[in-house]
Structures are given as structure tokens and as C-alpha cells.
Amino acid sequence: MRNLKFTLTTISIAVVLALGVWFGLPELKKKAPDVYAKIARASAYYANTAAVAAERLPAPEIPIVEAGRAAAVESIGKTAKELGSAAAAAEAGRTTAADPPETPETNGDVGDDAVEVAEEPVAVGEAEPNEPLNVDPLAALNGDPGYPWGIVVTNSYFYDARMQPLGVLPGGTVVSCKGKRLIPNGYIFECHYLANRAWRNDTVILYEADLVVFDTTYADANKEQRNLLVEYCRLYGMLEQLRGEAQKKLLETNPHIEEYRAAATAYMEFNDRVAAKMEEYKKTEGPRRLELGEELRKLRYSQVPLKNRYDTASAEYEKWKELNVNPRIAALRTTEMAEIEKMMDRLRPEVQKIVPGL
């Protein structure tokens, strides 16, 4: 009797835990999969124990009761297996429920040493991790700035308000253009740009020649056309990057490159020293000004051999490049470059219906 009582109690506990884990803890499963895994593992243990206990119950003499006991054994056993699988999946981070994407923080800071802003826009068809499939993968996660939207055609430098370069934006980067003006080098746009699906708060400068700009805001743009252009320009940027890398490898074969670099470095460092002394000379008075004037005169004579070395190295470098590199640049084509060109060729007819000549 005591064994029967223990067995029935174990079965009851297993059923309650199974129901709680399977139906009552969906939020825990999403937010704390490690905790959920422990509970599911414990429930699987009790369910297994219950299945064994139910199987050992004495067979009743009434057929319908025996059929119920057999069904209970099968059901509890199946629950144990399912709970075990759920626990393993939770421990491996493969929960069925997706966590909603979080909005990245955008404080507007750009690092002083940022040579390349490698903040790639999300590629067409690539949703954020754990993102529901019905969410637009190219939609911004924060509010649209409300200006006409544009797109960086291929990898392009961007600048601060003083036109000091900040880095390179990859092809396919989406921008919101709030102002256009003319400078000696051409027309420029003041822009916000989209990085990791969030609009940056800081304003940057891009040349008009590096952009395609539209009349609508990004939020109101036709999604199919927008996605097509982002994909095409993203591929264009990838192609240009691969071309640049191939050209760099080719230039490294120039036998005059080391002397050219050394001569250029020495000449630039000398000019920097002269510029620093000239600034000090302008701000100084009295005997120190006379000393600086004498130093600048001596430096003028030191400049001659440095400049001659640089001019000679540069001429030899450029001559070899003209004969051995430039004719081969147009023919540079790797397998990866060829694949990207094929993808661009497939997209180009539809792209040029939107932006002729792109």
C-alpha cells in the first residue's frame, strides 16, 4: 500500500511539473533559458521516475482500468522525452521563442582614430539575430530624421564639419540628407547615416558625387526599390574593396617601393619639423625669435638633399608602376570578384530603371 501511495504521489508531482514547464513558463523559457533548462531537466527526471513507477503498478483485473494504466505509462514516458529534449535545447541556446531585437545606443561619438567606420548596413535578406521573420530587416530601429534619403554608391570617405576625414562609409550605407552646399571641391551634403539599423545623431559630410539622393524620407521609401538599391550598392562596395586589395598586392611587387616609402617618410617628417618651428617663430619675440630664424635658414639647406632623394625615388617608383602595374589593373579579377560582378549584372537592369546609369 505504501509503495502504491509513493508511486501515485510521484506520478502526480511529475504531471504538475510537466504542465508547469511546458505551459506555465513561456516567459522564463525566453528570458532565462538556463533556469528553464534546470527546471525542465528536473521535470524530465520525475517524469521518467513516474513512468517506471506507473509501469510497475499491479495490473488491475478490470480491462478498462488496465488500458488507462497503459496509456498513462506511454503518455508520461513521452512527456519525459520531450522535457529532456527541451532542457537540452535550452542549454544549447536553441529556444524556440525569439528575443526581440534591442535598439543600439547611438551617442553620436566618432573615434579620433577611426580610419574606417566598418559599421556595415544590414544586408538584404539578413535579419538581425533572433529577429521575427515578419520584421523588415532594413527598417531603422529609431525615428527617421525626416530628410530626403540617399545611399552611398560605393565605399566613400566622409568628413566632419571642418572637412577632416573621419573614415570610410561602405557602399550601400543609407543616409538622410538635411542640407546641401557648394564648396571649392564641389557640392556636399550634411547627413545622418544609418549604422546597425540605427540613425546616428551626429552630422557628417559626404560629397554629392558619392551619393544617390531621393525626394522621400527613408521611412516612406518603396521597400522593394530601397532593398534592391541597398543590395546593389553593397555589392559595389565589396567589389571595390576587393579591387583595392588586389591592386595593393600588385603594388607591393614594385622593387622601388621600400626606397620610395623611406624617402617619402623622411621628407614629410622634415617638413613637419619646419612647420612646427615656423609656427613658434611667428609667436615668439626677442632673442628666441632670432634663434629660430637662424635655425629655419639652416633647415632650408638641409631640405635640398631630402627633396632630391624623394624626387628620384618617386620617379623610379612611378615609372615601374606605369610599365608593370597600370596595364594589369583593369584585368585584375579574382573568383570572388567575378561572382560579385555576376550578381550585379543580374540586378543592374532593375536598378537602372530606378537610377539610370548606376
Secondary structure, 3 states (H helix, E strand, C coil): CHHHHHHHHHHHHHHHHHHHHHHCCHHHHHHCHHHHHHHHHHHHHHHHHHHHHHHHCCCCCCHHHHHHHHHHHHHHHHHHHHHHHHHHHHHCCCCCCCCCCCCCCCCCCCCCCCCCCCCCCCCCCCCCCCCCCCCCCCCCCCCCCCCCEEEECCCEEEECCCCCEEEEECCCCEEEEEEEEEECCEEEEEEEEEECCEECCCCEEEEHHHEEECCCCCCCCCHHHHHHHHHHHHHHHHHHHHHHHHHHHHHCCCCCHHHHHHHHHHHHHHHHHHHHHHHHHHHCCCHHHHHHHHHHHHHHHHHHHHHHHHHHHHHHHHHHHHHHCHHHHCCCCCHHHHHHHHHHHHHHHHHHHHCCCC
